[in-house]
Every structure is written in C-alpha cells, then in structure tokens.
Amino acid sequence: MPDPDIAELRAQARQRALHRPPTAFDGTVDDLHLSQLALRRYTPRITSGTAIVFLHGGYGVFGDLDLQDGRCRRMAEAMHATVLSVDYRLAPEASLDDAVDDALQGVATLAGSHRPLLVSGDSAGAAVAVRAAARQLAPIDGLLLTSPNIDLSLAHVDRSQPESPDLALSAWAFARWGRGEQAQVGSSLPIPSADYPATLMAVGSRDGLRGDAEAFARSCTAAGVRNRVITVDGEGHGLSAGALERLWAQARDFFAVTPPS
C-alpha cells in the first residue's frame, strides 16, 4: 500500500478520543512522567491491591493516553485495581523493542507494591504485552489481552472474517514497528516458556484476529502455561462495553483477584 499519512491517522485518533463523553470514575487519576515516558494512573476508591499495566491499541502507529481513557477507568473499577496506562513509543519513529522497554518501565513502577500484577494489551498493545512478558525481567503475574494482534507476520489472520482491522495498514505498520520480525519465515509469535504468566484472551467471533489468539493459546498450552480464550459471539475487532464488563468479571476469577473487604 502507499505510505499512509501517519500524522493524519494520529490526529483522527486524537479527535475521536477528545470527542468521547467523559467516563465517571470513583477514584483518582494522575498523570506521571518517567524521563520522556508519559503514564496515567487510575486508582479506584475501593481496591483489592491488584495492579494492571495497560497498553492501548492503534496498529503500533497511533494512540496515546486519551485513546482508551474511558476503558481504563471502567477496568480499574471492575477489577478493583490500580491501572497504569503507558504512552509507549510508536512506529515509524520507534521500534517494537522500544515499546516493550516502555511497558516494562510501567511494570517496574508498580512492582513490589501490588499483587497480582497484570499486563493488559488491546489489539497492537497485545503485541507489546506478550513480548514484555517473554523478557522475564519483571514480576508479571498474568496477561489480559483483548482482540490481540500478536503475530506481526499476520500469518494466523482469518481473512474471511468481516470485522477485522485494516490488514494493509497492519502490514505496513508492523514491517516498520517490528524492524524485520515480520519478515521471519512463517509465524512471528513469541514462544512461551514454562514460567510464562497465565494468559486470558478475549476476541470477537467475527474478528480475523481470532486466529492469533487461538494460535498463541496453543503455544501456551504446549509450554504448560495456563491460558483461556474467550470468544465473544457476534462481535468483531474491538469489544463492546458489555463484553468487556463480562470479561473483567471472568478475569477476577481467572487471576484470583481477591474482592476488597
């Protein structure tokens, strides 16, 4: 495909975020900075001690702390968890490895003071999450992935499904973000080891990325890693608010999040 107008894609995403109605939140929201890295922390009034590092979607080329601000607020309340959203670096200026470094900075910020400590990635954010967990440099207890775009080669995409992300844009973006990972023969799925964190994934039945989730689940099972894929019937890429609420309820059980007393 011709080179997309990245500045325009980013401006459009920014405008979508700014025009969404504000989401009420029973807690505090703080903007933080670690050197050049921007983060946003959501602390619900009622908390279980759980923490979640959140990585937004956006093909690896757009998105910021405002893109899924409402989701972070709802997730913090539903999971009784402190949520730390990370404004990770994007292509084409930066690589996926740079984004993983940023995600791990977010994990390090919460490590030692919260358990369980989860990493949640949506769409392209899931690619960052699974690679951050693979580095095994931080105490990540679990992965919570939605509509996960994990395989940069796009080898597992079911192109017959009607509500997938823009695959041409995905291919263009991942070739630059992955800096060669996409060009590997076959799949570029990370290979979990036995000590990889438990992984819960949710994907719409009409989303071509369902194949990514199922392929990664097979890799987890082969390595002895506890995992589950939740297929949301009738939904495409990007889960509805109702589906997310149901997912978070199941995630509390899957990751043994203790309800606050």
One Martini backbone bead per residue (centre of mass of N, CA, C, O) as a GRO file, in nm:
protein
  261
    1MET     BB    1   0.101   0.032   0.014
    2PRO     BB    2   0.080   0.337   0.058
    3ASP     BB    3   0.179   0.574   0.246
    4PRO     BB    4   0.060   0.677   0.522
    5ASP     BB    5  -0.090   0.931   0.717
    6ILE     BB    6   0.019   0.955   1.027
    7ALA     BB    7  -0.070   1.233   1.124
    8GLU     BB    8  -0.370   1.186   1.057
    9LEU     BB    9  -0.421   0.935   1.226
   10ARG     BB   10  -0.350   1.076   1.494
   11ALA     BB   11  -0.556   1.305   1.477
   12GLN     BB   12  -0.809   1.126   1.463
   13ALA     BB   13  -0.766   0.978   1.731
   14ARG     BB   14  -0.765   1.231   1.903
   15GLN     BB   15  -1.052   1.327   1.832
   16ARG     BB   16  -1.205   1.079   1.931
   17ALA     BB   17  -1.118   1.104   2.224
   18LEU     BB   18  -1.218   1.406   2.277
   19HIS     BB   19  -1.535   1.332   2.186
   20ARG     BB   20  -1.578   1.173   2.421
   21PRO     BB   21  -1.741   1.108   2.681
   22PRO     BB   22  -1.707   1.117   2.996
   23THR     BB   23  -1.587   0.902   3.255
   24ALA     BB   24  -1.673   0.791   3.533
   25PHE     BB   25  -1.485   0.806   3.860
   26ASP     BB   26  -1.405   0.623   4.165
   27GLY     BB   27  -1.135   0.831   4.198
   28THR     BB   28  -0.800   0.863   4.081
   29VAL     BB   29  -0.610   1.081   3.849
   30ASP     BB   30  -0.270   1.047   3.720
   31ASP     BB   31   0.000   1.219   3.587
   32LEU     BB   32   0.306   1.085   3.458
   33HIS     BB   33   0.683   1.084   3.468
   34LEU     BB   34   0.952   0.901   3.291
   35SER     BB   35   1.111   1.110   3.170
   36GLN     BB   36   0.972   1.056   2.845
   37LEU     BB   37   0.743   0.898   2.998
   38ALA     BB   38   0.402   0.854   2.978
   39LEU     BB   39   0.149   0.836   3.241
   40ARG     BB   40  -0.157   0.675   3.380
   41ARG     BB   41  -0.329   0.681   3.695
   42TYR     BB   42  -0.572   0.449   3.837
   43THR     BB   43  -0.750   0.494   4.153
   44PRO     BB   44  -0.958   0.335   4.326
   45ARG     BB   45  -1.133   0.352   4.613
   46ILE     BB   46  -1.167   0.041   4.560
   47THR     BB   47  -0.920  -0.204   4.654
   48SER     BB   48  -0.720  -0.520   4.614
   49GLY     BB   49  -0.402  -0.470   4.502
   50THR     BB   50  -0.425  -0.462   4.218
   51ALA     BB   51  -0.246  -0.452   3.896
   52ILE     BB   52  -0.243  -0.262   3.573
   53VAL     BB   53  -0.096  -0.270   3.265
   54PHE     BB   54  -0.166  -0.051   2.991
   55LEU     BB   55  -0.210  -0.122   2.626
   56HIS     BB   56  -0.280   0.022   2.352
   57GLY     BB   57  -0.399   0.071   2.056
   58GLY     BB   58  -0.295   0.140   1.689
   59TYR     BB   59  -0.084  -0.036   1.504
   60GLY     BB   60   0.180   0.115   1.630
   61VAL     BB   61   0.110   0.444   1.527
   62PHE     BB   62  -0.125   0.503   1.736
   63GLY     BB   63  -0.182   0.668   2.029
   64ASP     BB   64  -0.278   0.734   2.376
   65LEU     BB   65  -0.395   0.817   2.689
   66ASP     BB   66  -0.691   0.893   2.555
   67LEU     BB   67  -0.801   0.662   2.374
   68GLN     BB   68  -0.861   0.456   2.661
   69ASP     BB   69  -0.966   0.599   2.920
   70GLY     BB   70  -1.245   0.475   2.977
   71ARG     BB   71  -1.150   0.185   3.006
   72CYS     BB   72  -0.962   0.226   3.247
   73ARG     BB   73  -1.181   0.313   3.443
   74ARG     BB   74  -1.359   0.057   3.425
   75MET     BB   75  -1.138  -0.150   3.497
   76ALA     BB   76  -1.060  -0.046   3.775
   77GLU     BB   77  -1.340  -0.097   3.901
   78ALA     BB   78  -1.394  -0.397   3.816
   79MET     BB   79  -1.090  -0.494   3.936
   80HIS     BB   80  -0.987  -0.338   4.179
   81ALA     BB   81  -0.757  -0.153   4.023
   82THR     BB   82  -0.458  -0.042   3.942
   83VAL     BB   83  -0.402   0.170   3.660
   84LEU     BB   84  -0.137   0.175   3.402
   85SER     BB   85  -0.085   0.388   3.148
   86VAL     BB   86   0.106   0.361   2.838
   87ASP     BB   87   0.305   0.583   2.628
   88TYR     BB   88   0.420   0.431   2.391
   89ARG     BB   89   0.615   0.379   2.137
   90LEU     BB   90   0.619   0.450   1.781
   91ALA     BB   91   0.558   0.410   1.463
   92PRO     BB   92   0.842   0.482   1.276
   93GLU     BB   93   1.036   0.598   1.505
   94ALA     BB   94   0.989   0.323   1.650
   95SER     BB   95   1.008   0.022   1.817
   96LEU     BB   96   0.899  -0.256   1.971
   97ASP     BB   97   1.128  -0.259   2.177
   98ASP     BB   98   1.064   0.021   2.286
   99ALA     BB   99   0.780  -0.046   2.386
  100VAL     BB  100   0.869  -0.264   2.585
  101ASP     BB  101   1.040  -0.084   2.762
  102ASP     BB  102   0.800   0.091   2.851
  103ALA     BB  103   0.630  -0.130   2.979
  104LEU     BB  104   0.851  -0.213   3.193
  105GLN     BB  105   0.843   0.055   3.338
  106GLY     BB  106   0.556   0.021   3.437
  107VAL     BB  107   0.602  -0.236   3.597
  108ALA     BB  108   0.825  -0.121   3.788
  109THR     BB  109   0.638   0.091   3.924
  110LEU     BB  110   0.447  -0.154   4.062
  111ALA     BB  111   0.650  -0.321   4.177
  112GLY     BB  112   0.602  -0.450   4.519
  113SER     BB  113   0.287  -0.313   4.569
  114HIS     BB  114   0.149  -0.541   4.380
  115ARG     BB  115  -0.110  -0.808   4.395
  116PRO     BB  116  -0.155  -0.876   4.122
  117LEU     BB  117   0.040  -0.840   3.813
  118LEU     BB  118  -0.077  -0.699   3.518
  119VAL     BB  119  -0.109  -0.726   3.155
  120SER     BB  120  -0.278  -0.509   2.919
  121GLY     BB  121  -0.378  -0.572   2.574
  122ASP     BB  122  -0.480  -0.397   2.279
  123SER     BB  123  -0.418  -0.539   2.012
  124ALA     BB  124  -0.118  -0.408   1.960
  125GLY     BB  125  -0.070  -0.415   2.271
  126ALA     BB  126  -0.031  -0.727   2.280
  127ALA     BB  127   0.248  -0.735   2.147
  128VAL     BB  128   0.384  -0.597   2.387
  129ALA     BB  129   0.298  -0.783   2.620
  130VAL     BB  130   0.419  -1.063   2.527
  131ARG     BB  131   0.717  -0.950   2.515
  132ALA     BB  132   0.747  -0.856   2.803
  133ALA     BB  133   0.701  -1.138   2.933
  134ALA     BB  134   0.943  -1.284   2.780
  135ARG     BB  135   1.181  -1.135   2.937
  136GLN     BB  136   1.170  -1.175   3.253
  137LEU     BB  137   1.218  -0.880   3.432
  138ALA     BB  138   0.931  -0.917   3.571
  139PRO     BB  139   0.645  -0.950   3.793
  140ILE     BB  140   0.438  -1.118   3.597
  141ASP     BB  141   0.117  -1.278   3.652
  142GLY     BB  142  -0.044  -1.159   3.389
  143LEU     BB  143  -0.255  -1.179   3.093
  144LEU     BB  144  -0.476  -0.927   2.929
  145LEU     BB  145  -0.637  -0.987   2.619
  146THR     BB  146  -0.759  -0.787   2.339
  147SER     BB  147  -0.779  -0.829   2.025
  148PRO     BB  148  -0.512  -0.983   1.940
  149ASN     BB  149  -0.199  -0.857   1.784
  150ILE     BB  150   0.074  -1.068   1.774
  151ASP     BB  151   0.134  -1.141   1.471
  152LEU     BB  152   0.333  -0.969   1.248
  153SER     BB  153   0.283  -1.165   0.989
  154LEU     BB  154  -0.031  -1.251   0.968
  155ALA     BB  155  -0.061  -1.577   0.951
  156HIS     BB  156  -0.347  -1.606   1.143
  157VAL     BB  157  -0.538  -1.466   0.967
  158ASP     BB  158  -0.888  -1.438   0.902
  159ARG     BB  159  -0.998  -1.312   0.593
  160SER     BB  160  -1.317  -1.390   0.617
  161GLN     BB  161  -1.360  -1.188   0.820
  162PRO     BB  162  -1.556  -0.880   0.854
  163GLU     BB  163  -1.408  -0.755   1.151
  164SER     BB  164  -1.127  -0.640   1.091
  165PRO     BB  165  -0.857  -0.502   1.058
  166ASP     BB  166  -0.637  -0.324   0.875
  167LEU     BB  167  -0.414  -0.514   0.696
  168ALA     BB  168  -0.249  -0.308   0.537
  169LEU     BB  169  -0.171  -0.134   0.780
  170SER     BB  170  -0.048  -0.356   0.947
  171ALA     BB  171   0.181  -0.434   0.753
  172TRP     BB  172   0.316  -0.158   0.740
  173ALA     BB  173   0.360  -0.116   1.046
  174PHE     BB  174   0.507  -0.387   1.126
  175ALA     BB  175   0.754  -0.355   0.939
  176ARG     BB  176   0.853  -0.106   1.122
  177TRP     BB  177   0.818  -0.194   1.417
  178GLY     BB  178   0.967  -0.485   1.393
  179ARG     BB  179   1.231  -0.473   1.229
  180GLY     BB  180   1.197  -0.785   1.074
  181GLU     BB  181   1.003  -0.984   1.218
  182GLN     BB  182   0.789  -1.015   0.989
  183ALA     BB  183   1.007  -1.166   0.784
  184GLN     BB  184   0.980  -1.420   0.899
  185VAL     BB  185   0.935  -1.738   0.883
  186GLY     BB  186   0.626  -1.737   0.924
  187SER     BB  187   0.590  -1.703   1.243
  188SER     BB  188   0.595  -1.427   1.513
  189LEU     BB  189   0.548  -1.582   1.760
  190PRO     BB  190   0.589  -1.612   2.068
  191ILE     BB  191   0.761  -1.835   2.294
  192PRO     BB  192   0.667  -1.992   2.553
  193SER     BB  193   0.734  -2.068   2.877
  194ALA     BB  194   0.675  -2.225   3.174
  195ASP     BB  195   0.703  -1.917   3.325
  196TYR     BB  196   0.473  -1.801   3.199
  197PRO     BB  197   0.208  -1.619   3.218
  198ALA     BB  198  -0.100  -1.611   3.260
  199THR     BB  199  -0.363  -1.632   2.995
  200LEU     BB  200  -0.614  -1.395   2.887
  201MET     BB  201  -0.852  -1.405   2.615
  202ALA     BB  202  -1.034  -1.176   2.388
  203VAL     BB  203  -1.263  -1.239   2.104
  204GLY     BB  204  -1.422  -1.202   1.823
  205SER     BB  205  -1.593  -1.403   1.593
  206ARG     BB  206  -1.546  -1.164   1.350
  207ASP     BB  207  -1.239  -1.175   1.402
  208GLY     BB  208  -0.939  -1.244   1.244
  209LEU     BB  209  -0.773  -1.253   1.530
  210ARG     BB  210  -0.857  -1.525   1.644
  211GLY     BB  211  -0.609  -1.681   1.535
  212ASP     BB  212  -0.402  -1.556   1.725
  213ALA     BB  213  -0.521  -1.654   1.991
  214GLU     BB  214  -0.521  -1.960   1.926
  215ALA     BB  215  -0.218  -1.990   1.866
  216PHE     BB  216  -0.115  -1.887   2.141
  217ALA     BB  217  -0.263  -2.096   2.310
  218ARG     BB  218  -0.110  -2.340   2.198
  219SER     BB  219   0.167  -2.247   2.298
  220CYS     BB  220   0.094  -2.242   2.596
  221THR     BB  221   0.007  -2.537   2.627
  222ALA     BB  222   0.279  -2.664   2.534
  223ALA     BB  223   0.428  -2.508   2.792
  224GLY     BB  224   0.220  -2.510   3.048
  225VAL     BB  225   0.026  -2.263   3.018
  226ARG     BB  226  -0.212  -2.091   3.149
  227ASN     BB  227  -0.526  -2.072   2.956
  228ARG     BB  228  -0.767  -1.850   2.774
  229VAL     BB  229  -1.040  -1.834   2.535
  230ILE     BB  230  -1.269  -1.574   2.455
  231THR     BB  231  -1.559  -1.590   2.262
  232VAL     BB  232  -1.743  -1.329   2.109
  233ASP     BB  233  -2.040  -1.330   1.996
  234GLY     BB  234  -2.080  -1.112   1.711
  235GLU     BB  235  -1.795  -0.989   1.727
  236GLY     BB  236  -1.536  -0.781   1.657
  237HIS     BB  237  -1.314  -0.541   1.639
  238GLY     BB  238  -1.373  -0.454   1.927
  239LEU     BB  239  -1.514  -0.440   2.225
  240SER     BB  240  -1.770  -0.412   2.406
  241ALA     BB  241  -1.871  -0.302   2.706
  242GLY     BB  242  -2.017  -0.564   2.788
  243ALA     BB  243  -1.786  -0.761   2.724
  244LEU     BB  244  -1.582  -0.635   2.920
  245GLU     BB  245  -1.737  -0.679   3.180
  246ARG     BB  246  -1.739  -0.988   3.157
  247LEU     BB  247  -1.436  -1.026   3.144
  248TRP     BB  248  -1.360  -0.902   3.421
  249ALA     BB  249  -1.514  -1.107   3.586
  250GLN     BB  250  -1.341  -1.351   3.484
  251ALA     BB  251  -1.061  -1.233   3.565
  252ARG     BB  252  -1.095  -1.245   3.870
  253ASP     BB  253  -1.091  -1.556   3.872
  254PHE     BB  254  -0.838  -1.630   3.700
  255PHE     BB  255  -0.646  -1.427   3.899
  256ALA     BB  256  -0.738  -1.412   4.194
  257VAL     BB  257  -0.913  -1.168   4.281
  258THR     BB  258  -0.957  -1.007   4.572
  259PRO     BB  259  -1.202  -0.887   4.727
  260PRO     BB  260  -1.290  -0.629   4.889
  261SER     BB  261  -1.386  -0.565   5.231
   0.00000   0.00000   0.00000
